[in-house]
């Protein structure tokens, strides 16, 4: 039996999204039907709408979500109806070369649901990141459901499904920030501020926030930045060096994803320091660096994909820290909205007016 629900769909490149009737199948083997309670509005959804991910329109948008398991298919044992879950887009397979080497956080064959959700006329939908959670219900692979403490607010917990986990993981997992380190974060939107919060969580002593918007720098202070740099008013590389004894930061995180900002991250790190790219570049962008500088400065240049997280390990732990009052997920929720408000939320996000708009269902 198909479930008839409302969902937000991108029908063509650059076109405003629309609220459509969606048909969601009952779960088949290895699948789960989820009643979505909350879903954050993420830049990745806007990339889908703009055709920056692929041209496989129409897309059922939304992926940064939490909700309740409504039904499961044959063979599903890790979750049962009634479980409160965060949806994730890294459902590890357990059998690829990365999983078999004990590195499931780099799984090369993550699972999605096999059955397709459709428009009312039968047109197949492409769910964003295999999730499609700007809908009252969605169908996913059961491995995309991570069970967490139901005491957590869905609006806050769902943000771990993408942006907050990406930023925090870029600092803690990819950058391996540890007690006493100096950290700089370039770009202080939702992902960048999550990196700042992660650096503070693990004991970094100098945390430098860089942006061109004073409002975002104010947000960064609230998440633990010890210093801020407005890149319109000062050279960020010089200022980061000044704030770290002339050396540069141990870890510099680029949460923007442009050649200019990654070059800043490269040169603002200490010798043998680490530069981490977590901002998502668009396909046409190219990076040029003097190869001698890459060799001579040493250290590491890393990209961080979903914060190099393992959902089964990281999401319950972070929800636990949130419920203990040690990690303020609520601070990332700027506003709560309804499904018809997603297009307006994209505009607010594009203009830097919000950390996260969260759709409540």
C-alpha positions as CSV (number, residue, x, y, z in Angstrom):
1,X,0.0,0.0,0.0
2,X,1.3,3.4,-0.9
3,X,1.2,6.2,1.6
4,X,0.0,9.5,0.2
5,X,1.8,12.4,1.8
6,X,3.0,16.0,1.1
7,X,6.5,16.7,0.1
8,X,8.8,19.5,-1.2
9,X,10.0,18.8,-4.8
10,X,12.5,20.5,-7.1
11,X,11.1,20.0,-10.6
12,X,13.8,21.7,-12.6
13,X,17.1,23.5,-12.4
14,X,16.8,26.8,-10.7
15,X,13.0,26.6,-10.4
16,X,11.2,27.4,-7.1
17,X,10.4,24.3,-5.2
18,X,6.7,23.2,-5.0
19,X,4.6,21.3,-2.5
20,X,3.4,18.1,-4.1
21,X,1.5,14.9,-3.3
22,X,4.1,12.1,-2.9
23,X,3.4,8.3,-2.9
24,X,5.6,6.4,-0.5
25,X,5.6,2.6,-0.7
26,X,5.5,0.3,2.3
27,X,9.0,-0.9,3.2
28,X,10.5,-3.8,1.4
29,X,13.4,-6.0,2.6
30,X,16.0,-4.0,4.4
31,X,13.9,-0.8,4.3
32,X,12.2,1.4,6.8
33,X,9.2,3.8,6.6
34,X,9.9,6.9,8.8
35,X,7.4,9.5,10.0
36,X,9.4,12.6,9.7
37,X,9.2,15.0,12.7
38,X,11.8,17.6,11.7
39,X,14.1,18.4,8.9
40,X,16.8,21.1,8.6
41,X,17.1,23.3,5.5
42,X,20.7,22.6,4.3
43,X,22.8,24.2,1.5
44,X,23.0,20.7,-0.1
45,X,19.2,20.9,-0.8
46,X,19.7,24.2,-2.5
47,X,22.6,22.7,-4.5
48,X,20.1,20.0,-5.7
49,X,17.6,22.6,-6.7
50,X,20.2,24.5,-8.6
51,X,21.4,21.4,-10.5
52,X,24.8,21.5,-8.7
53,X,24.6,17.8,-7.7
54,X,23.1,16.1,-10.7
55,X,20.3,16.7,-13.3
56,X,18.2,13.7,-12.1
57,X,15.1,15.8,-11.6
58,X,12.6,15.8,-10.0
59,X,14.2,15.7,-6.6
60,X,12.4,15.1,-3.3
61,X,14.5,17.4,-1.1
62,X,15.4,17.3,2.6
63,X,17.9,15.0,4.3
64,X,18.9,16.5,7.7
65,X,16.1,14.9,9.7
66,X,14.8,13.0,12.7
67,X,11.6,11.1,13.2
68,X,9.9,7.9,14.3
69,X,10.0,4.4,12.6
70,X,6.5,3.6,11.4
71,X,7.2,0.3,9.8
72,X,10.2,-1.9,8.7
73,X,10.7,-4.5,6.0
74,X,11.8,-8.1,6.1
75,X,15.1,-8.7,7.7
76,X,15.4,-5.4,9.6
77,X,16.4,-6.0,13.2
78,X,18.3,-2.9,14.3
79,X,15.2,-0.6,14.5
80,X,11.6,-1.3,15.3
81,X,8.4,0.7,14.9
82,X,8.3,3.5,17.5
83,X,12.1,4.0,17.6
84,X,13.2,7.7,17.5
85,X,15.9,7.9,14.8
86,X,18.2,10.4,13.1
87,X,18.4,9.8,9.4
88,X,21.9,9.6,7.9
89,X,23.3,9.2,4.4
90,X,26.1,6.9,5.4
91,X,24.4,3.5,5.8
92,X,27.6,1.4,5.9
93,X,27.5,-1.8,3.9
94,X,29.9,-3.9,6.1
95,X,31.5,-5.6,3.1
96,X,33.3,-3.1,0.9
97,X,37.1,-2.8,1.0
98,X,37.0,0.1,3.5
99,X,34.6,-1.7,5.9
100,X,36.6,-4.9,5.7
101,X,39.7,-2.9,6.7
102,X,38.0,-1.6,9.8
103,X,37.3,1.9,8.3
104,X,33.5,1.9,7.9
105,X,33.4,5.7,8.2
106,X,34.8,5.7,4.6
107,X,32.3,3.1,3.3
108,X,32.3,3.1,-0.5
109,X,28.9,1.3,-0.9
110,X,26.4,2.9,1.4
111,X,22.8,1.7,1.1
112,X,19.7,3.5,0.0
113,X,16.1,2.2,-0.3
114,X,15.5,0.1,-3.4
115,X,11.9,1.1,-4.0
116,X,11.2,4.5,-5.5
117,X,9.0,7.2,-4.1
118,X,6.9,8.9,-6.8
119,X,4.7,11.8,-7.6
120,X,1.0,11.1,-7.7
121,X,1.2,10.5,-11.5
122,X,3.9,7.8,-11.0
123,X,6.9,10.0,-11.9
124,X,9.9,8.5,-9.9
125,X,11.6,10.9,-7.5
126,X,15.3,11.2,-6.7
127,X,15.5,11.6,-2.9
128,X,18.2,14.1,-1.8
129,X,21.2,12.1,-0.5
130,X,19.0,9.0,-0.6
131,X,16.7,10.4,2.0
132,X,14.1,12.9,0.8
133,X,12.8,14.1,4.2
134,X,10.9,17.3,3.3
135,X,7.9,15.0,3.4
136,X,5.5,13.8,6.1
137,X,6.9,10.2,5.6
138,X,9.9,8.9,3.7
139,X,11.3,5.5,2.7
140,X,15.0,4.8,3.4
141,X,17.3,1.9,3.9
142,X,17.1,0.7,7.5
143,X,20.8,1.4,7.9
144,X,20.1,5.1,7.3
145,X,18.2,5.1,10.6
146,X,20.3,5.7,13.8
147,X,18.4,5.1,17.0
148,X,19.0,7.8,19.6
149,X,17.5,8.9,23.0
150,X,13.9,10.0,22.4
151,X,14.3,12.7,25.0
152,X,16.1,14.8,22.4
153,X,14.2,17.5,20.5
154,X,13.7,16.4,16.9
155,X,14.5,19.9,15.6
156,X,17.9,19.8,17.3
157,X,18.7,16.1,16.9
158,X,18.0,16.1,13.1
159,X,20.7,18.6,12.5
160,X,23.2,15.8,13.3
161,X,22.0,14.2,10.1
162,X,24.2,16.5,8.0
163,X,25.5,20.0,8.8
164,X,26.3,19.9,12.5
165,X,27.9,16.5,12.2
166,X,29.8,17.6,9.1
167,X,31.3,20.6,10.9
168,X,32.0,19.0,14.3
169,X,33.4,15.9,12.6
170,X,35.7,18.0,10.4
171,X,37.3,19.3,13.6
172,X,37.2,16.2,15.8
173,X,37.4,13.3,13.3
174,X,39.2,14.7,10.2
175,X,41.3,17.4,11.8
176,X,41.9,15.4,15.0
177,X,41.8,18.5,17.1
178,X,42.8,17.8,20.6
179,X,43.3,19.4,24.0
180,X,45.5,22.5,23.8
181,X,45.4,22.9,20.0
182,X,44.9,26.1,18.1
183,X,42.2,26.1,15.5
184,X,40.9,28.5,12.9
185,X,37.6,28.1,11.1
186,X,37.0,30.1,7.8
187,X,33.2,30.5,7.2
188,X,30.9,30.7,10.2
189,X,27.6,29.4,9.0
190,X,26.0,26.3,10.4
191,X,28.9,24.0,9.4
192,X,31.6,26.3,10.5
193,X,30.1,27.0,13.8
194,X,29.7,23.3,14.4
195,X,33.4,23.0,13.8
196,X,34.0,25.7,16.4
197,X,31.7,23.9,18.9
198,X,33.5,20.7,18.2
199,X,36.9,22.3,18.8
200,X,35.8,23.7,22.1
201,X,34.2,20.4,23.1
202,X,37.6,18.6,22.8
203,X,39.6,21.3,24.6
204,X,41.2,23.5,21.9
205,X,42.5,26.6,23.7
206,X,42.7,29.1,20.8
207,X,39.7,29.1,18.4
208,X,39.7,31.7,15.7
209,X,36.6,32.4,13.7
210,X,36.9,34.1,10.2
211,X,34.1,35.5,8.2
212,X,33.0,38.6,6.3
213,X,29.8,39.0,8.3
214,X,29.9,40.4,11.8
215,X,26.6,38.7,12.6
216,X,28.1,35.3,11.9
217,X,31.2,36.2,14.0
218,X,28.8,37.0,16.9
219,X,27.3,33.6,16.5
220,X,30.8,32.1,16.5
221,X,31.6,33.6,19.8
222,X,28.6,32.0,21.3
223,X,29.8,28.6,20.1
224,X,33.3,29.0,21.6
225,X,35.4,31.2,19.4
226,X,38.1,33.0,21.5
227,X,39.0,35.4,18.7
228,X,37.2,36.7,15.5
229,X,38.5,38.1,12.3
230,X,36.4,40.0,9.7
231,X,38.2,39.1,6.5
232,X,36.9,42.4,4.9
233,X,38.9,44.3,7.5
234,X,42.1,42.3,7.9
235,X,44.1,39.7,6.1
236,X,42.9,36.4,7.7
237,X,46.3,34.6,7.2
238,X,48.3,37.4,8.8
239,X,45.8,37.7,11.7
240,X,45.6,34.0,12.4
241,X,49.4,34.0,12.6
242,X,49.4,37.0,14.9
243,X,47.0,35.2,17.2
244,X,49.1,32.0,17.3
245,X,52.5,33.5,18.2
246,X,53.4,34.1,14.6
247,X,53.3,30.4,13.7
248,X,49.8,29.7,12.3
249,X,47.1,27.4,13.7
250,X,47.5,23.7,14.3
251,X,44.3,23.0,12.3
252,X,42.5,25.3,9.9
253,X,39.1,24.4,8.6
254,X,37.7,25.8,5.4
255,X,33.9,25.7,5.7
256,X,33.3,27.8,2.6
257,X,34.7,25.6,-0.1
258,X,36.3,28.1,-2.5
259,X,39.9,28.2,-3.9
260,X,40.5,31.5,-2.1
261,X,39.5,30.3,1.3
262,X,41.3,27.0,0.9
263,X,44.5,28.9,0.1
264,X,44.0,30.9,3.2
265,X,43.6,27.7,5.2
266,X,46.7,26.3,3.6
267,X,48.9,29.3,4.5
268,X,47.3,30.0,7.9
269,X,48.3,26.7,9.4
270,X,51.5,26.1,11.2
271,X,54.3,24.1,9.6
272,X,53.2,20.5,9.7
273,X,49.7,21.7,10.4
274,X,46.5,20.4,9.0
275,X,44.1,22.1,6.5
276,X,40.6,20.6,6.3
277,X,38.1,21.2,3.5
278,X,34.5,20.7,4.6
279,X,32.8,23.4,2.6
280,X,31.3,21.9,-0.6
281,X,32.8,23.4,-3.8
282,X,30.9,23.7,-7.0
283,X,32.1,21.6,-10.0
284,X,33.9,24.3,-12.0
285,X,36.2,25.5,-9.2
286,X,39.9,24.8,-9.5
287,X,42.8,25.1,-7.0
288,X,46.3,26.1,-7.8
289,X,49.1,25.9,-5.2
290,X,52.9,26.1,-5.7
291,X,54.0,22.4,-5.4
292,X,57.1,23.6,-3.5
293,X,54.9,25.1,-0.8
294,X,52.9,21.9,-0.5
295,X,56.2,20.0,0.0
296,X,58.0,22.6,2.1
297,X,55.2,23.3,4.6
298,X,54.5,19.6,5.4
299,X,51.5,18.5,7.3
300,X,48.2,17.4,5.8
301,X,45.6,18.6,3.4
302,X,42.4,16.7,4.0
303,X,38.8,16.8,2.8
304,X,36.0,15.9,5.2
305,X,33.0,14.1,3.9
306,X,30.2,14.1,6.4
307,X,32.7,14.8,9.1
308,X,34.3,11.4,8.6
309,X,31.6,10.2,11.0
310,X,30.3,6.7,11.8
311,X,26.6,7.4,12.5
312,X,26.2,4.4,14.8
313,X,29.1,5.6,17.0
314,X,28.9,9.4,16.8
315,X,25.2,10.3,16.7
316,X,24.1,8.6,20.0
317,X,27.2,10.0,21.7
318,X,26.5,13.6,20.6
319,X,22.8,13.3,21.5
320,X,23.9,12.1,25.0
321,X,26.2,15.1,25.3
322,X,23.4,17.4,24.2
323,X,21.0,15.9,26.8
324,X,23.7,16.4,29.5
325,X,23.9,20.1,28.6
326,X,27.5,19.8,27.3
327,X,26.7,20.4,23.6
328,X,24.1,23.0,22.7
329,X,22.4,21.7,19.6
330,X,19.4,24.0,20.2
331,X,21.6,27.0,19.5
332,X,21.8,26.0,15.8
333,X,18.0,26.2,15.3
334,X,17.3,29.8,14.2
335,X,13.7,29.3,13.3
336,X,11.1,26.6,12.8
337,X,8.9,26.6,9.7
338,X,6.4,24.5,7.8
339,X,6.8,22.6,4.5
340,X,5.3,25.5,2.4
341,X,8.1,27.8,3.7
342,X,11.1,26.0,2.3
343,X,11.6,28.3,-0.7
344,X,11.7,31.3,1.6
345,X,14.1,29.5,3.9
346,X,16.5,29.0,0.9
347,X,16.5,32.8,0.4
348,X,17.3,33.4,4.1
349,X,20.1,30.8,4.1
350,X,21.6,32.3,0.9
351,X,21.7,35.7,2.5
352,X,23.2,34.4,5.7
353,X,20.2,35.4,7.8
354,X,19.9,32.0,9.6
355,X,22.1,29.2,11.0
356,X,19.3,26.7,10.3
357,X,15.7,26.9,9.5
358,X,14.1,23.6,10.6
359,X,10.8,22.3,9.1
360,X,8.5,20.8,11.7
361,X,6.0,18.2,10.5
